[in-house]
Amino acid sequence: MSSPIVLHWFRRDLRLTDNTALHHAAAGGNNVVPVYILSTWKKKHSWTGSTRQQFLCGSLASLAKNLETLGSRLLFRAGAAEVELERLAVETGATAIYWNRDYDPHGRQVEERVQQMCARRGISFHHFKDSVMHEAGEVLTGGGQPYRVYTPYSRNWLSQPKAAPLPVIKSLGVPPRSTLTSLPVPTLDYWELPPCTADIPEPGERAARDRLKNVIDSGIIARYSEKRDTPAGQTTSRLGQDLRFGLISIRELYARALSASGPAASIQTYIKELAWREFYMAILWHYPEVFEGEFNPDFRGIAWTGSDEAFQRWCQGKTGFPIVDAGMRELLGSGFIHNRVRMIVSMFLTKDLHCHWKLGESHFMQHLVDGENASNNGGWQWSAGTGADAAPYFRIQNPWTQTKRYDPEGTYIKKWVPELRDVPPQRLMEPPAPGLSLAPGYPAPMVDHATERDRCLAMFARHRGKV
Ligand SMILES: Cc1cc2nc3c(=O)[nH]c(=O)nc-3n(C[C@H](O)[C@H](O)[C@H](O)COP(=O)(O)OP(=O)(O)OC[C@H]3O[C@@H](n4cnc5c(N)ncnc54)[C@H](O)[C@@H]3O)c2cc1C
């Protein structure tokens, strides 16, 4: 009797190593048909843009090649997942569908529909925890409630046993050669997107594994607690996009980080960042309404009054605040911004320019190669002072003193804002005289920080008076 045929539906798990659902799909000698289903929107999407889609395309091309070396073939279909999976199950005679769970509201809805289709069709389905160490329902208070604050969440998260990585898949049962159709490996043209102009990391599982090795070998985790707030040079792991697309597994990253050489406290600081990622995923799971508005009900409906012109200057990195402009240009140039600078630019947009955090959230999702709905929403609401365990609204960072503290030599600023290359570092830490700019061709600061800070405090106070 021939082996059963099953489908593996690739989603945000574009790897062969330690892929939970793929491991189970392949177990017991099943013949596995791997498929990736392309979304059908065209030209523009509020959650993504050319930068991240380019990384996705490269990662899919790499996955397709890796599957070929196992004698398999990655199929590309496009449309609604439940329709395409049903069609493919009929074409192949598949008796089961395997996938790894996705936790954001859109992913959950799609899974729901796929499950209904399977139930209707009598196809068995098997879905797995894969992209997190602990799912939202596994880290709860003693009373079984979701945490709304990070520190007790992280204590609980850290105390739970952690799954070890699974071995790499060395062979994959493939169905007898068939005439199954596939779209080509996608390029940006498929979504009718403009070319990616950012210098993004190399996509694909092999490149991600090399990055992970480099992070461990070069001592980035060993020095993490000391250096992670310095935006110049590589002081953090830069593995966000690899976690986002599942090019490396969270179990492997955790295990490798834990056994890295270096002070235990630094390793622990790094691991706590992985818990932040899951904290925000849990917030989005329990409170999907954070996509629509403020997590903190006290601040719902606040009147953000920033102008479109101010927002555009921020997007282009032309605010006249060197650290802000460096961050925004780093985003456009590389699809990345250092975490400390993400905080600075997001606070500046909301507290100095009074623009709605949702504008910034969307701009980040268009350009970040590691753009992740849960972390991005969490980060933006943190900075706006409206989120779960957010920065209190009255604690407003001053971009000039932040520069003094985190980029005292101006190394980061000068890398991204060439107009400021010859300006002495000291002058990058304080505003120039009113109306003056720091260098020819560079704009004067578009606002006065102290004035806007007061306006922002008044805006929050007015709103609090109303609720
Ligand atoms: C306004 C704002 C928007 C953000 N948007 C995103 C986003 O879209 N996607 C994203 O992955 N992170 C986001 N972050 C969190 C953080 O800035 C990035 O995860 C980090 O900069 C990625 O670089 P890294 O891989 O070198 O991080 P490292 O410092 O090396 O940390 C390792 C990993 O831990 C996780 N992590 C670290 N810090 C955080 C954090 N504060 N919240 C959640 N996870 C964290 C990430 O997966 C990261 O790759 C945002 C933060 C802010 C303030």
The ligand as an SDF file (V2000), in Angstrom:
LIG
                    3D

 53 58  0  0  0  0  0  0  0  0999 V2000
    8.0610   51.6850   17.9120 C   0  0  0  0  0  0  0  0  0  0  0  0
    8.6450   50.2870   17.9070 C   0  0  0  0  0  0  0  0  0  0  0  0
    8.3160   49.4180   16.8660 C   0  0  0  0  0  0  0  0  0  0  0  0
    8.8240   48.1090   16.8550 C   0  0  0  0  0  0  0  0  0  0  0  0
    8.4730   47.2670   15.8170 N   0  0  0  0  0  0  0  0  0  0  0  0
    8.9220   46.0030   15.8190 C   0  0  0  0  0  0  0  0  0  0  0  0
    8.5510   45.1040   14.7690 C   0  0  0  0  0  0  0  0  0  0  0  0
    7.8010   45.4420   13.8550 O   0  0  0  0  0  0  0  0  0  0  0  0
    9.0600   43.8390   14.8100 N   0  0  0  0  0  0  0  0  0  0  0  0
    9.8830   43.4250   15.8140 C   0  0  0  0  0  0  0  0  0  0  0  0
   10.3160   42.2580   15.7940 O   0  0  0  0  0  0  0  0  0  0  0  0
   10.2210   44.2490   16.8180 N   0  0  0  0  0  0  0  0  0  0  0  0
    9.7830   45.5130   16.8490 C   0  0  0  0  0  0  0  0  0  0  0  0
   10.1700   46.3560   17.8640 N   0  0  0  0  0  0  0  0  0  0  0  0
   10.9990   45.8220   18.9580 C   0  0  0  0  0  0  0  0  0  0  0  0
   12.5270   45.9430   18.7540 C   0  0  0  0  0  0  0  0  0  0  0  0
   12.8600   47.2480   18.3960 O   0  0  0  0  0  0  0  0  0  0  0  0
   13.0530   44.9780   17.6820 C   0  0  0  0  0  0  0  0  0  0  0  0
   12.6090   43.6730   17.9540 O   0  0  0  0  0  0  0  0  0  0  0  0
   14.5720   44.9550   17.6470 C   0  0  0  0  0  0  0  0  0  0  0  0
   15.0810   46.2350   17.4350 O   0  0  0  0  0  0  0  0  0  0  0  0
   15.0480   44.0320   16.5320 C   0  0  0  0  0  0  0  0  0  0  0  0
   16.4390   44.0590   16.4550 O   0  0  0  0  0  0  0  0  0  0  0  0
   17.3160   42.8440   16.9400 P   0  0  0  0  0  0  0  0  0  0  0  0
   16.8750   41.5840   16.2680 O   0  0  0  0  0  0  0  0  0  0  0  0
   18.7330   43.2280   16.7770 O   0  0  0  0  0  0  0  0  0  0  0  0
   16.9230   42.7690   18.4690 O   0  0  0  0  0  0  0  0  0  0  0  0
   17.6800   42.1530   19.7330 P   0  0  0  0  0  0  0  0  0  0  0  0
   17.8840   43.2600   20.6940 O   0  0  0  0  0  0  0  0  0  0  0  0
   18.8620   41.3770   19.3270 O   0  0  0  0  0  0  0  0  0  0  0  0
   16.5700   41.1990   20.3680 O   0  0  0  0  0  0  0  0  0  0  0  0
   16.4010   39.8420   19.9240 C   0  0  0  0  0  0  0  0  0  0  0  0
   14.9650   39.6090   19.5310 C   0  0  0  0  0  0  0  0  0  0  0  0
   14.1050   39.8220   20.6490 O   0  0  0  0  0  0  0  0  0  0  0  0
   12.8830   40.3950   20.2090 C   0  0  0  0  0  0  0  0  0  0  0  0
   12.7420   41.7390   20.7890 N   0  0  0  0  0  0  0  0  0  0  0  0
   13.7030   42.5610   21.2250 C   0  0  0  0  0  0  0  0  0  0  0  0
   13.1940   43.6860   21.7530 N   0  0  0  0  0  0  0  0  0  0  0  0
   11.8600   43.5740   21.6380 C   0  0  0  0  0  0  0  0  0  0  0  0
   10.7750   44.4160   21.9850 C   0  0  0  0  0  0  0  0  0  0  0  0
   10.9470   45.5920   22.5990 N   0  0  0  0  0  0  0  0  0  0  0  0
    9.5320   43.9960   21.6950 N   0  0  0  0  0  0  0  0  0  0  0  0
    9.3110   42.8070   21.1030 C   0  0  0  0  0  0  0  0  0  0  0  0
   10.2980   41.9660   20.7460 N   0  0  0  0  0  0  0  0  0  0  0  0
   11.5570   42.3420   21.0020 C   0  0  0  0  0  0  0  0  0  0  0  0
   12.9540   40.4960   18.6960 C   0  0  0  0  0  0  0  0  0  0  0  0
   12.3830   39.3480   18.1380 O   0  0  0  0  0  0  0  0  0  0  0  0
   14.4530   40.5420   18.4510 C   0  0  0  0  0  0  0  0  0  0  0  0
   14.8340   40.1060   17.1720 O   0  0  0  0  0  0  0  0  0  0  0  0
    9.6810   47.6690   17.8990 C   0  0  0  0  0  0  0  0  0  0  0  0
   10.0120   48.5620   18.9310 C   0  0  0  0  0  0  0  0  0  0  0  0
    9.5050   49.8550   18.9300 C   0  0  0  0  0  0  0  0  0  0  0  0
    9.8930   50.7890   20.0340 C   0  0  0  0  0  0  0  0  0  0  0  0
  1  2  1  0
  2  3  1  0
  2 52  2  0
  3  4  2  0
  4  5  1  0
  4 50  1  0
  5  6  2  0
  6  7  1  0
  6 13  1  0
  7  8  2  0
  7  9  1  0
  9 10  1  0
 10 11  2  0
 10 12  1  0
 12 13  2  0
 13 14  1  0
 14 15  1  0
 14 50  1  0
 15 16  1  0
 16 17  1  0
 16 18  1  0
 18 19  1  0
 18 20  1  0
 20 21  1  0
 20 22  1  0
 22 23  1  0
 23 24  1  0
 24 25  2  0
 24 26  1  0
 24 27  1  0
 27 28  1  0
 28 29  2  0
 28 30  1  0
 28 31  1  0
 31 32  1  0
 32 33  1  0
 33 34  1  0
 33 48  1  0
 34 35  1  0
 35 36  1  0
 35 46  1  0
 36 37  1  0
 36 45  1  0
 37 38  2  0
 38 39  1  0
 39 40  1  0
 39 45  2  0
 40 41  1  0
 40 42  2  0
 42 43  1  0
 43 44  2  0
 44 45  1  0
 46 47  1  0
 46 48  1  0
 48 49  1  0
 50 51  2  0
 51 52  1  0
 52 53  1  0
M  END
$$$$
